[in-house]
Structure formats: structure tokens, C-alpha cells
Amino acid sequence: MSSPVTGVLGYYDDLFVTADAIERLREAGHLDLDVYSPFPTRELEEAMDFHSSPVGLWALIGGITGCTTGFLLTAGTSMGFPLVTQGKPIVSVPVFIVVMFELTVLFTGIFTLVALMVHTRKPRLKLPATYREAFSVDRFGVFVPADAAAQEAVSGLVRETGAVEVEAVS
């Protein structure tokens, strides 16, 4: 059973104040932040120091796997049941291109879907305890995990960063 989440939740009204707050909190050593935003924004991603998504790599691996599978499936079938006509080669790549393309597209789609589910941790059946409805409407939220002894110091730091409202979560 997981331990309950404790920490400080700061509410912010402005995007740029939130991004500045995230940078200041990260400089103070709080690297494990949860950030809530009513809309996706590049400024918060840069403040959180997010890098490119690994989903593209998954899609590439899926495409290569699909193309290889398509070739091996068709070549293996041709070798297992040879049909020699007019001296043509049994394994003829131009004939296999359609199947290779279709399996490339299929595997790329499947791998991309799986990557999205894995990296976004979806489906979430239950919202986190630190989520508030205001974060989907007009406010930004930053949750800083802290134990009970450090909550007062973290609350002061969150207030200094420009939080409109600060809430202790325990």
C-alpha cells in the first residue's frame, strides 16, 4: 500500500509567474514537481526541463518491425510453398512491397498507441489527490512534495514565488 501524498500545493493565476515559480523551485532543489495547467504550453515544459518525447522512437521501432515482419512473412510463405513460374525467382521483393507497407503502417500505429498509453500513464481511473477543478478552468497549480517537518519552509518558498493561494496537502 502506498503512503499518502504530503506536500504543498500552490495556485497561480499567470502563466509566466508559474513558469518562473517552477524554475525557482527547481533551483531550490525541488525537482519532483507536479504541474497542472488548463492548457498545454511550451513555457511550462521548458521550465520543467522536459525533453523530446520517446513516442517517436517507439513509432520508428514499430515501423521497422512491421516492415521486417512483412518481408519475413511473405518470403517465408513463398519459400514454404514454392510456385515456380517461367523461371522467376521464388522470393521476389517487388511483389511483397504492398504487404510490407501495410504491416509497417499497422505496427507503427500499434506501437505508437502503446507508447502513448505507457508514457502518459493512461488510462487513469482516479485523479491524483493534488488535483483541483480550478486547474482545468483558469488556474495553474504546482505541487511540491514535502514531509510534515519541511511543509512550513516549502509553503514560505511557494508564497515567495508568487502563489495566489497555498494549500498544505496531507
TIVO-2410 file (N, C-alpha, C; in nm, 3 decimals):
# residues 170
REC num residu      c1      c2      c3 atome chaine
REC   1      M   0.085  -0.117   0.000     N      A
REC   1      M   0.000   0.000   0.000    CA      A
REC   1      M   0.089   0.124   0.000     C      A
REC   2      S   0.059   0.219  -0.087     N      A
REC   2      S   0.143   0.338  -0.098    CA      A
REC   2      S   0.114   0.436   0.014     C      A
REC   3      S   0.216   0.512   0.050     N      A
REC   3      S   0.199   0.610   0.156    CA      A
REC   3      S   0.121   0.730   0.104     C      A
REC   4      P   0.048   0.800   0.190     N      A
REC   4      P  -0.030   0.915   0.144    CA      A
REC   4      P   0.062   1.029   0.098     C      A
REC   5      V   0.012   1.106   0.003     N      A
REC   5      V   0.089   1.216  -0.054    CA      A
REC   5      V   0.083   1.335   0.041     C      A
REC   6      T   0.197   1.390   0.075     N      A
REC   6      T   0.201   1.511   0.156    CA      A
REC   6      T   0.288   1.614   0.086     C      A
REC   7      G   0.252   1.739   0.103     N      A
REC   7      G   0.330   1.845   0.040    CA      A
REC   7      G   0.254   1.975   0.040     C      A
REC   8      V   0.296   2.065  -0.049     N      A
REC   8      V   0.238   2.198  -0.059    CA      A
REC   8      V   0.189   2.219  -0.201     C      A
REC   9      L   0.067   2.270  -0.212     N      A
REC   9      L   0.006   2.296  -0.342    CA      A
REC   9      L  -0.013   2.445  -0.359     C      A
REC  10      G   0.050   2.501  -0.461     N      A
REC  10      G   0.040   2.645  -0.488    CA      A
REC  10      G  -0.048   2.672  -0.608     C      A
REC  11      Y  -0.136   2.771  -0.596     N      A
REC  11      Y  -0.225   2.813  -0.705    CA      A
REC  11      Y  -0.167   2.939  -0.767     C      A
REC  12      Y  -0.165   2.945  -0.899     N      A
REC  12      Y  -0.113   3.061  -0.971    CA      A
REC  12      Y  -0.215   3.106  -1.075     C      A
REC  13      D  -0.220   3.240  -1.099     N      A
REC  13      D  -0.312   3.296  -1.197    CA      A
REC  13      D  -0.246   3.323  -1.332     C      A
REC  14      D  -0.115   3.338  -1.335     N      A
REC  14      D  -0.046   3.380  -1.456    CA      A
REC  14      D   0.051   3.273  -1.503     C      A
REC  15      L   0.056   3.252  -1.633     N      A
REC  15      L   0.144   3.151  -1.692    CA      A
REC  15      L   0.291   3.180  -1.666     C      A
REC  16      F   0.332   3.304  -1.687     N      A
REC  16      F   0.474   3.338  -1.674    CA      A
REC  16      F   0.519   3.338  -1.528     C      A
REC  17      V   0.430   3.374  -1.437     N      A
REC  17      V   0.462   3.365  -1.294    CA      A
REC  17      V   0.478   3.219  -1.255     C      A
REC  18      T   0.392   3.134  -1.311     N      A
REC  18      T   0.402   2.990  -1.282    CA      A
REC  18      T   0.533   2.934  -1.334     C      A
REC  19      A   0.571   2.969  -1.457     N      A
REC  19      A   0.696   2.919  -1.514    CA      A
REC  19      A   0.815   2.967  -1.432     C      A
REC  20      D   0.812   3.093  -1.388     N      A
REC  20      D   0.919   3.146  -1.304    CA      A
REC  20      D   0.923   3.074  -1.169     C      A
REC  21      A   0.806   3.045  -1.115     N      A
REC  21      A   0.800   2.974  -0.986    CA      A
REC  21      A   0.858   2.834  -0.999     C      A
REC  22      I   0.827   2.767  -1.107     N      A
REC  22      I   0.881   2.631  -1.128    CA      A
REC  22      I   1.033   2.636  -1.136     C      A
REC  23      E   1.086   2.733  -1.210     N      A
REC  23      E   1.231   2.745  -1.221    CA      A
REC  23      E   1.295   2.773  -1.085     C      A
REC  24      R   1.233   2.862  -1.007     N      A
REC  24      R   1.289   2.893  -0.874    CA      A
REC  24      R   1.281   2.773  -0.780     C      A
REC  25      L   1.171   2.698  -0.786     N      A
REC  25      L   1.158   2.579  -0.702    CA      A
REC  25      L   1.260   2.473  -0.741     C      A
REC  26      R   1.282   2.456  -0.871     N      A
REC  26      R   1.381   2.358  -0.917    CA      A
REC  26      R   1.523   2.401  -0.876     C      A
REC  27      E   1.551   2.531  -0.880     N      A
REC  27      E   1.682   2.580  -0.835    CA      A
REC  27      E   1.701   2.558  -0.685     C      A
REC  28      A   1.590   2.560  -0.610     N      A
REC  28      A   1.597   2.538  -0.465    CA      A
REC  28      A   1.610   2.390  -0.431     C      A
REC  29      G   1.608   2.303  -0.534     N      A
REC  29      G   1.629   2.160  -0.510    CA      A
REC  29      G   1.504   2.076  -0.513     C      A
REC  30      H   1.390   2.135  -0.544     N      A
REC  30      H   1.265   2.059  -0.553    CA      A
REC  30      H   1.245   2.017  -0.698     C      A
REC  31      L   1.289   1.896  -0.730     N      A
REC  31      L   1.287   1.851  -0.869    CA      A
REC  31      L   1.164   1.766  -0.902     C      A
REC  32      D   1.100   1.710  -0.801     N      A
REC  32      D   0.986   1.621  -0.823    CA      A
REC  32      D   0.856   1.699  -0.810     C      A
REC  33      L   0.829   1.787  -0.905     N      A
REC  33      L   0.710   1.872  -0.901    CA      A
REC  33      L   0.600   1.813  -0.988     C      A
REC  34      D   0.476   1.834  -0.945     N      A
REC  34      D   0.360   1.805  -1.029    CA      A
REC  34      D   0.300   1.939  -1.069     C      A
REC  35      V   0.285   1.960  -1.199     N      A
REC  35      V   0.236   2.088  -1.250    CA      A
REC  35      V   0.104   2.063  -1.322     C      A
REC  36      Y   0.005   2.147  -1.291     N      A
REC  36      Y  -0.127   2.140  -1.353    CA      A
REC  36      Y  -0.153   2.267  -1.431     C      A
REC  37      S  -0.208   2.252  -1.551     N      A
REC  37      S  -0.232   2.367  -1.636    CA      A
REC  37      S  -0.365   2.350  -1.709     C      A
REC  38      P  -0.440   2.459  -1.729     N      A
REC  38      P  -0.568   2.446  -1.801    CA      A
REC  38      P  -0.549   2.423  -1.951     C      A
REC  39      F  -0.428   2.443  -2.002     N      A
REC  39      F  -0.400   2.421  -2.144    CA      A
REC  39      F  -0.252   2.387  -2.160     C      A
REC  40      P  -0.217   2.311  -2.263     N      A
REC  40      P  -0.077   2.277  -2.284    CA      A
REC  40      P   0.003   2.400  -2.324     C      A
REC  41      T   0.123   2.413  -2.272     N      A
REC  41      T   0.204   2.530  -2.300    CA      A
REC  41      T   0.352   2.496  -2.302     C      A
REC  42      R   0.424   2.555  -2.395     N      A
REC  42      R   0.567   2.532  -2.411    CA      A
REC  42      R   0.646   2.591  -2.294     C      A
REC  43      E   0.600   2.703  -2.238     N      A
REC  43      E   0.672   2.769  -2.129    CA      A
REC  43      E   0.686   2.678  -2.007     C      A
REC  44      L   0.579   2.607  -1.972     N      A
REC  44      L   0.585   2.517  -1.856    CA      A
REC  44      L   0.673   2.395  -1.885     C      A
REC  45      E   0.669   2.347  -2.009     N      A
REC  45      E   0.755   2.235  -2.045    CA      A
REC  45      E   0.902   2.274  -2.033     C      A
REC  46      E   0.935   2.394  -2.079     N      A
REC  46      E   1.074   2.440  -2.068    CA      A
REC  46      E   1.113   2.462  -1.922     C      A
REC  47      A   1.022   2.514  -1.842     N      A
REC  47      A   1.052   2.535  -1.700    CA      A
REC  47      A   1.074   2.402  -1.628     C      A
REC  48      M   0.998   2.299  -1.668     N      A
REC  48      M   1.013   2.166  -1.607    CA      A
REC  48      M   1.132   2.090  -1.666     C      A
REC  49      D   1.195   2.146  -1.768     N      A
REC  49      D   1.310   2.086  -1.835    CA      A
REC  49      D   1.275   1.953  -1.898     C      A
REC  50      F   1.158   1.950  -1.965     N      A
REC  50      F   1.118   1.831  -2.039    CA      A
REC  50      F   1.192   1.827  -2.172     C      A
REC  51      H   1.224   1.707  -2.214     N      A
REC  51      H   1.291   1.688  -2.342    CA      A
REC  51      H   1.193   1.626  -2.439     C      A
REC  52      S   1.240   1.591  -2.556     N      A
REC  52      S   1.151   1.537  -2.658    CA      A
REC  52      S   1.091   1.404  -2.611     C      A
REC  53      S   0.977   1.374  -2.667     N      A
REC  53      S   0.902   1.255  -2.630    CA      A
REC  53      S   0.965   1.130  -2.691     C      A
REC  54      P   0.966   1.019  -2.618     N      A
REC  54      P   1.019   0.894  -2.673    CA      A
REC  54      P   0.919   0.823  -2.763     C      A
REC  55      V   0.800   0.880  -2.783     N      A
REC  55      V   0.697   0.814  -2.864    CA      A
REC  55      V   0.744   0.798  -3.009     C      A
REC  56      G   0.816   0.897  -3.062     N      A
REC  56      G   0.866   0.887  -3.199    CA      A
REC  56      G   0.960   0.769  -3.218     C      A
REC  57      L   1.042   0.741  -3.117     N      A
REC  57      L   1.132   0.626  -3.124    CA      A
REC  57      L   1.053   0.496  -3.127     C      A
REC  58      W   0.948   0.490  -3.045     N      A
REC  58      W   0.861   0.372  -3.044    CA      A
REC  58      W   0.799   0.353  -3.183     C      A
REC  59      A   0.754   0.463  -3.245     N      A
REC  59      A   0.693   0.454  -3.378    CA      A
REC  59      A   0.795   0.404  -3.481     C      A
REC  60      L   0.919   0.453  -3.473     N      A
REC  60      L   1.023   0.406  -3.564    CA      A
REC  60      L   1.048   0.258  -3.546     C      A
REC  61      I   1.060   0.213  -3.423     N      A
REC  61      I   1.083   0.071  -3.396    CA      A
REC  61      I   0.965  -0.011  -3.447     C      A
REC  62      G   0.843   0.039  -3.428     N      A
REC  62      G   0.725  -0.031  -3.479    CA      A
REC  62      G   0.725  -0.040  -3.630     C      A
REC  63      G   0.764   0.068  -3.697     N      A
REC  63      G   0.771   0.067  -3.843    CA      A
REC  63      G   0.873  -0.032  -3.895     C      A
REC  64      I   0.991  -0.032  -3.834     N      A
REC  64      I   1.095  -0.126  -3.876    CA      A
REC  64      I   1.051  -0.269  -3.849     C      A
REC  65      T   0.989  -0.292  -3.734     N      A
REC  65      T   0.941  -0.426  -3.700    CA      A
REC  65      T   0.833  -0.470  -3.798     C      A
REC  66      G   0.742  -0.381  -3.833     N      A
REC  66      G   0.636  -0.414  -3.928    CA      A
REC  66      G   0.688  -0.445  -4.066     C      A
REC  67      C   0.782  -0.364  -4.114     N      A
REC  67      C   0.840  -0.387  -4.246    CA      A
REC  67      C   0.915  -0.520  -4.250     C      A
REC  68      T   0.993  -0.547  -4.147     N      A
REC  68      T   1.067  -0.673  -4.139    CA      A
REC  68      T   0.972  -0.791  -4.130     C      A
REC  69      T   0.868  -0.777  -4.048     N      A
REC  69      T   0.770  -0.885  -4.035    CA      A
REC  69      T   0.699  -0.911  -4.167     C      A
REC  70      G   0.665  -0.804  -4.239     N      A
REC  70      G   0.600  -0.819  -4.369    CA      A
REC  70      G   0.688  -0.893  -4.468     C      A
REC  71      F   0.817  -0.859  -4.470     N      A
REC  71      F   0.908  -0.928  -4.561    CA      A
REC  71      F   0.924  -1.075  -4.521     C      A
REC  72      L   0.948  -1.098  -4.391     N      A
REC  72      L   0.970  -1.237  -4.346    CA      A
REC  72      L   0.845  -1.322  -4.365     C      A
REC  73      L   0.728  -1.265  -4.344     N      A
REC  73      L   0.603  -1.340  -4.362    CA      A
REC  73      L   0.584  -1.379  -4.508     C      A
REC  74      T   0.601  -1.285  -4.598     N      A
REC  74      T   0.580  -1.316  -4.740    CA      A
REC  74      T   0.691  -1.404  -4.796     C      A
REC  75      A   0.817  -1.376  -4.759     N      A
REC  75      A   0.928  -1.458  -4.808    CA      A
REC  75      A   0.918  -1.600  -4.752     C      A
REC  76      G   0.883  -1.610  -4.624     N      A
REC  76      G   0.869  -1.743  -4.564    CA      A
REC  76      G   0.756  -1.824  -4.628     C      A
REC  77      T   0.646  -1.758  -4.658     N      A
REC  77      T   0.535  -1.826  -4.724    CA      A
REC  77      T   0.577  -1.871  -4.865     C      A
REC  78      S   0.648  -1.785  -4.937     N      A
REC  78      S   0.694  -1.822  -5.071    CA      A
REC  78      S   0.793  -1.937  -5.068     C      A
REC  79      M   0.879  -1.938  -4.967     N      A
REC  79      M   0.976  -2.047  -4.955    CA      A
REC  79      M   0.910  -2.176  -4.909     C      A
REC  80      G   0.809  -2.164  -4.824     N      A
REC  80      G   0.741  -2.284  -4.775    CA      A
REC  80      G   0.652  -2.349  -4.879     C      A
REC  81      F   0.597  -2.269  -4.966     N      A
REC  81      F   0.509  -2.320  -5.072    CA      A
REC  81      F   0.556  -2.263  -5.206     C      A
REC  82      P   0.669  -2.313  -5.259     N      A
REC  82      P   0.725  -2.254  -5.380    CA      A
REC  82      P   0.635  -2.278  -5.502     C      A
REC  83      L   0.622  -2.172  -5.580     N      A
REC  83      L   0.544  -2.180  -5.703    CA      A
REC  83      L   0.632  -2.119  -5.813     C      A
REC  84      V   0.703  -2.205  -5.883     N      A
REC  84      V   0.796  -2.160  -5.985    CA      A
REC  84      V   0.718  -2.136  -6.114     C      A
REC  85      T   0.722  -2.012  -6.162     N      A
REC  85      T   0.655  -1.979  -6.288    CA      A
REC  85      T   0.752  -1.909  -6.381     C      A
REC  86      Q   0.775  -1.968  -6.498     N      A
REC  86      Q   0.856  -1.911  -6.605    CA      A
REC  86      Q   0.994  -1.868  -6.557     C      A
REC  87      G   1.051  -1.940  -6.464     N      A
REC  87      G   1.187  -1.914  -6.421    CA      A
REC  87      G   1.204  -1.791  -6.333     C      A
REC  88      K   1.095  -1.733  -6.283     N      A
REC  88      K   1.105  -1.616  -6.196    CA      A
REC  88      K   1.154  -1.659  -6.057     C      A
REC  89      P   1.222  -1.568  -5.985     N      A
REC  89      P   1.269  -1.606  -5.851    CA      A
REC  89      P   1.152  -1.630  -5.755     C      A
REC  90      I   1.174  -1.720  -5.661     N      A
REC  90      I   1.069  -1.753  -5.564    CA      A
REC  90      I   1.047  -1.635  -5.469     C      A
REC  91      V   1.156  -1.576  -5.422     N      A
REC  91      V   1.146  -1.459  -5.334    CA      A
REC  91      V   1.169  -1.336  -5.421     C      A
REC  92      S   1.059  -1.268  -5.453     N      A
REC  92      S   1.064  -1.151  -5.539    CA      A
REC  92      S   1.013  -1.030  -5.460     C      A
REC  93      V   1.102  -0.940  -5.423     N      A
REC  93      V   1.070  -0.828  -5.335    CA      A
REC  93      V   0.960  -0.736  -5.391     C      A
REC  94      P   0.959  -0.701  -5.519     N      A
REC  94      P   0.853  -0.609  -5.565    CA      A
REC  94      P   0.711  -0.658  -5.537     C      A
REC  95      V   0.690  -0.786  -5.537     N      A
REC  95      V   0.558  -0.841  -5.510    CA      A
REC  95      V   0.521  -0.824  -5.362     C      A
REC  96      F   0.622  -0.821  -5.276     N      A
REC  96      F   0.599  -0.817  -5.131    CA      A
REC  96      F   0.581  -0.675  -5.078     C      A
REC  97      I   0.606  -0.573  -5.159     N      A
REC  97      I   0.607  -0.435  -5.111    CA      A
REC  97      I   0.474  -0.394  -5.050     C      A
REC  98      V   0.363  -0.437  -5.108     N      A
REC  98      V   0.231  -0.399  -5.056    CA      A
REC  98      V   0.212  -0.454  -4.914     C      A
REC  99      V   0.243  -0.579  -4.893     N      A
REC  99      V   0.228  -0.639  -4.760    CA      A
REC  99      V   0.324  -0.574  -4.661     C      A
REC 100      M   0.446  -0.547  -4.705     N      A
REC 100      M   0.544  -0.482  -4.618    CA      A
REC 100      M   0.495  -0.343  -4.578     C      A
REC 101      F   0.440  -0.268  -4.672     N      A
REC 101      F   0.388  -0.135  -4.641    CA      A
REC 101      F   0.272  -0.142  -4.542     C      A
REC 102      E   0.178  -0.232  -4.566     N      A
REC 102      E   0.061  -0.244  -4.479    CA      A
REC 102      E   0.102  -0.281  -4.337     C      A
REC 103      L   0.193  -0.374  -4.322     N      A
REC 103      L   0.237  -0.413  -4.187    CA      A
REC 103      L   0.321  -0.303  -4.122     C      A
REC 104      T   0.394  -0.225  -4.202     N      A
REC 104      T   0.468  -0.110  -4.148    CA      A
REC 104      T   0.371  -0.010  -4.087     C      A
REC 105      V   0.265   0.022  -4.159     N      A
REC 105      V   0.166   0.117  -4.108    CA      A
REC 105      V   0.094   0.060  -3.985     C      A
REC 106      L   0.056  -0.067  -3.991     N      A
REC 106      L  -0.015  -0.130  -3.879    CA      A
REC 106      L   0.071  -0.131  -3.753     C      A
REC 107      F   0.194  -0.177  -3.763     N      A
REC 107      F   0.281  -0.187  -3.645    CA      A
REC 107      F   0.318  -0.049  -3.592     C      A
REC 108      T   0.337   0.047  -3.682     N      A
REC 108      T   0.366   0.183  -3.637    CA      A
REC 108      T   0.251   0.237  -3.554     C      A
REC 109      G   0.129   0.217  -3.600     N      A
REC 109      G   0.011   0.262  -3.525    CA      A
REC 109      G  -0.002   0.193  -3.391     C      A
REC 110      I   0.018   0.064  -3.388     N      A
REC 110      I   0.006  -0.011  -3.262    CA      A
REC 110      I   0.115   0.030  -3.163     C      A
REC 111      F   0.239   0.039  -3.210     N      A
REC 111      F   0.349   0.079  -3.121    CA      A
REC 111      F   0.328   0.221  -3.069     C      A
REC 112      T   0.278   0.312  -3.154     N      A
REC 112      T   0.254   0.449  -3.110    CA      A
REC 112      T   0.145   0.454  -3.004     C      A
REC 113      L   0.038   0.379  -3.024     N      A
REC 113      L  -0.069   0.375  -2.924    CA      A
REC 113      L  -0.018   0.321  -2.791     C      A
REC 114      V   0.058   0.213  -2.795     N      A
REC 114      V   0.112   0.156  -2.672    CA      A
REC 114      V   0.207   0.256  -2.604     C      A
REC 115      A   0.290   0.324  -2.683     N      A
REC 115      A   0.383   0.423  -2.626    CA      A
REC 115      A   0.307   0.537  -2.559     C      A
REC 116      L   0.201   0.584  -2.623     N      A
REC 116      L   0.121   0.690  -2.562    CA      A
REC 116      L   0.059   0.644  -2.430     C      A
REC 117      M   0.010   0.523  -2.427     N      A
REC 117      M  -0.052   0.471  -2.304    CA      A
REC 117      M   0.053   0.456  -2.193     C      A
REC 118      V   0.171   0.410  -2.229     N      A
REC 118      V   0.277   0.388  -2.130    CA      A
REC 118      V   0.331   0.521  -2.077     C      A
REC 119      H   0.364   0.613  -2.167     N      A
REC 119      H   0.431   0.737  -2.125    CA      A
REC 119      H   0.337   0.842  -2.067     C      A
REC 120      T   0.208   0.832  -2.093     N      A
REC 120      T   0.113   0.925  -2.030    CA      A
REC 120      T   0.044   0.860  -1.911     C      A
REC 121      R   0.080   0.736  -1.884     N      A
REC 121      R   0.022   0.660  -1.771    CA      A
REC 121      R  -0.131   0.660  -1.777     C      A
REC 122      K  -0.182   0.633  -1.895     N      A
REC 122      K  -0.327   0.629  -1.915    CA      A
REC 122      K  -0.370   0.485  -1.933     C      A
REC 123      P  -0.489   0.449  -1.910     N      A
REC 123      P  -0.595   0.534  -1.858    CA      A
REC 123      P  -0.582   0.549  -1.707     C      A
REC 124      R  -0.605   0.670  -1.660     N      A
REC 124      R  -0.609   0.695  -1.516    CA      A
REC 124      R  -0.752   0.681  -1.471     C      A
REC 125      L  -0.775   0.589  -1.385     N      A
REC 125      L  -0.911   0.566  -1.337    CA      A
REC 125      L  -0.947   0.659  -1.223     C      A
REC 126      K  -0.845   0.718  -1.161     N      A
REC 126      K  -0.868   0.807  -1.047    CA      A
REC 126      K  -0.775   0.926  -1.058     C      A
REC 127      L  -0.826   1.046  -1.037     N      A
REC 127      L  -0.743   1.166  -1.041    CA      A
REC 127      L  -0.651   1.170  -0.920     C      A
REC 128      P  -0.534   1.234  -0.934     N      A
REC 128      P  -0.444   1.246  -0.819    CA      A
REC 128      P  -0.509   1.327  -0.707     C      A
REC 129      A  -0.466   1.302  -0.585     N      A
REC 129      A  -0.522   1.372  -0.468    CA      A
REC 129      A  -0.489   1.520  -0.470     C      A
REC 130      T  -0.389   1.560  -0.547     N      A
REC 130      T  -0.348   1.700  -0.551    CA      A
REC 130      T  -0.418   1.780  -0.661     C      A
REC 131      Y  -0.502   1.716  -0.739     N      A
REC 131      Y  -0.571   1.785  -0.849    CA      A
REC 131      Y  -0.691   1.863  -0.795     C      A
REC 132      R  -0.709   1.983  -0.847     N      A
REC 132      R  -0.826   2.066  -0.813    CA      A
REC 132      R  -0.895   2.106  -0.943     C      A
REC 133      E  -1.027   2.121  -0.938     N      A
REC 133      E  -1.105   2.152  -1.058    CA      A
REC 133      E  -1.063   2.286  -1.120     C      A
REC 134      A  -1.017   2.379  -1.040     N      A
REC 134      A  -0.975   2.510  -1.090    CA      A
REC 134      A  -0.858   2.498  -1.189     C      A
REC 135      F  -0.780   2.390  -1.181     N      A
REC 135      F  -0.666   2.372  -1.270    CA      A
REC 135      F  -0.711   2.340  -1.412     C      A
REC 136      S  -0.835   2.303  -1.431     N      A
REC 136      S  -0.888   2.278  -1.565    CA      A
REC 136      S  -0.962   2.398  -1.619     C      A
REC 137      V  -0.979   2.501  -1.538     N      A
REC 137      V  -1.058   2.617  -1.580    CA      A
REC 137      V  -0.969   2.737  -1.606     C      A
REC 138      D  -0.908   2.793  -1.500     N      A
REC 138      D  -0.836   2.919  -1.518    CA      A
REC 138      D  -0.712   2.933  -1.431     C      A
REC 139      R  -0.675   2.832  -1.356     N      A
REC 139      R  -0.560   2.843  -1.266    CA      A
REC 139      R  -0.453   2.742  -1.302     C      A
REC 140      F  -0.332   2.775  -1.261     N      A
REC 140      F  -0.219   2.683  -1.273    CA      A
REC 140      F  -0.187   2.633  -1.133     C      A
REC 141      G  -0.142   2.510  -1.124     N      A
REC 141      G  -0.107   2.454  -0.994    CA      A
REC 141      G   0.030   2.390  -0.995     C      A
REC 142      V   0.100   2.405  -0.884     N      A
REC 142      V   0.231   2.341  -0.867    CA      A
REC 142      V   0.229   2.271  -0.732     C      A
REC 143      F   0.249   2.140  -0.735     N      A
REC 143      F   0.254   2.061  -0.612    CA      A
REC 143      F   0.399   2.026  -0.583     C      A
REC 144      V   0.443   2.060  -0.461     N      A
REC 144      V   0.579   2.031  -0.417    CA      A
REC 144      V   0.571   1.927  -0.306     C      A
REC 145      P   0.617   1.805  -0.330     N      A
REC 145      P   0.616   1.705  -0.224    CA      A
REC 145      P   0.710   1.745  -0.110     C      A
REC 146      A   0.660   1.733   0.012     N      A
REC 146      A   0.741   1.765   0.129    CA      A
REC 146      A   0.684   1.690   0.249     C      A
REC 147      D   0.772   1.645   0.336     N      A
REC 147      D   0.723   1.578   0.457    CA      A
REC 147      D   0.670   1.684   0.554     C      A
REC 148      A   0.608   1.638   0.660     N      A
REC 148      A   0.541   1.728   0.754    CA      A
REC 148      A   0.637   1.830   0.816     C      A
REC 149      A   0.761   1.791   0.840     N      A
REC 149      A   0.858   1.881   0.903    CA      A
REC 149      A   0.899   1.995   0.809     C      A
REC 150      A   0.903   1.970   0.679     N      A
REC 150      A   0.951   2.069   0.584    CA      A
REC 150      A   0.837   2.149   0.519     C      A
REC 151      Q   0.712   2.117   0.553     N      A
REC 151      Q   0.600   2.182   0.486    CA      A
REC 151      Q   0.597   2.333   0.509     C      A
REC 152      E   0.632   2.378   0.628     N      A
REC 152      E   0.628   2.522   0.656    CA      A
REC 152      E   0.731   2.598   0.572     C      A
REC 153      A   0.850   2.543   0.562     N      A
REC 153      A   0.954   2.608   0.481    CA      A
REC 153      A   0.916   2.609   0.333     C      A
REC 154      V   0.862   2.499   0.286     N      A
REC 154      V   0.821   2.491   0.146    CA      A
REC 154      V   0.704   2.585   0.120     C      A
REC 155      S   0.611   2.596   0.215     N      A
REC 155      S   0.499   2.691   0.199    CA      A
REC 155      S   0.549   2.833   0.184     C      A
REC 156      G   0.648   2.871   0.263     N      A
REC 156      G   0.706   3.004   0.252    CA      A
REC 156      G   0.772   3.026   0.116     C      A
REC 157      L   0.841   2.925   0.068     N      A
REC 157      L   0.907   2.935  -0.062    CA      A
REC 157      L   0.804   2.948  -0.175     C      A
REC 158      V   0.695   2.872  -0.166     N      A
REC 158      V   0.590   2.879  -0.268    CA      A
REC 158      V   0.523   3.016  -0.265     C      A
REC 159      R   0.501   3.071  -0.146     N      A
REC 159      R   0.444   3.207  -0.136    CA      A
REC 159      R   0.537   3.310  -0.199     C      A
REC 160      E   0.668   3.295  -0.176     N      A
REC 160      E   0.766   3.388  -0.234    CA      A
REC 160      E   0.766   3.386  -0.386     C      A
REC 161      T   0.730   3.271  -0.444     N      A
REC 161      T   0.732   3.260  -0.590    CA      A
REC 161      T   0.612   3.327  -0.655     C      A
REC 162      G   0.517   3.375  -0.575     N      A
REC 162      G   0.404   3.448  -0.631    CA      A
REC 162      G   0.274   3.371  -0.634     C      A
REC 163      A   0.260   3.271  -0.551     N      A
REC 163      A   0.137   3.192  -0.548    CA      A
REC 163      A   0.022   3.276  -0.494     C      A
REC 164      V  -0.093   3.264  -0.557     N      A
REC 164      V  -0.213   3.335  -0.514    CA      A
REC 164      V  -0.269   3.270  -0.388     C      A
REC 165      E  -0.261   3.138  -0.384     N      A
REC 165      E  -0.313   3.062  -0.271    CA      A
REC 165      E  -0.219   2.945  -0.247     C      A
REC 166      V  -0.198   2.911  -0.122     N      A
REC 166      V  -0.112   2.798  -0.086    CA      A
REC 166      V  -0.192   2.705   0.004     C      A
REC 167      E  -0.184   2.577  -0.027     N      A
REC 167      E  -0.260   2.476   0.048    CA      A
REC 167      E  -0.166   2.363   0.089     C      A
REC 168      A  -0.173   2.325   0.215     N      A
REC 168      A  -0.096   2.210   0.263    CA      A
REC 168      A  -0.177   2.085   0.237     C      A
REC 169      V  -0.118   1.989   0.170     N      A
REC 169      V  -0.185   1.863   0.138    CA      A
REC 169      V  -0.126   1.754   0.224     C      A
REC 170      S  -0.213   1.684   0.298     N      A
REC 170      S  -0.165   1.574   0.380    CA      A
REC 170      S  -0.267   1.463   0.386     C      A
***
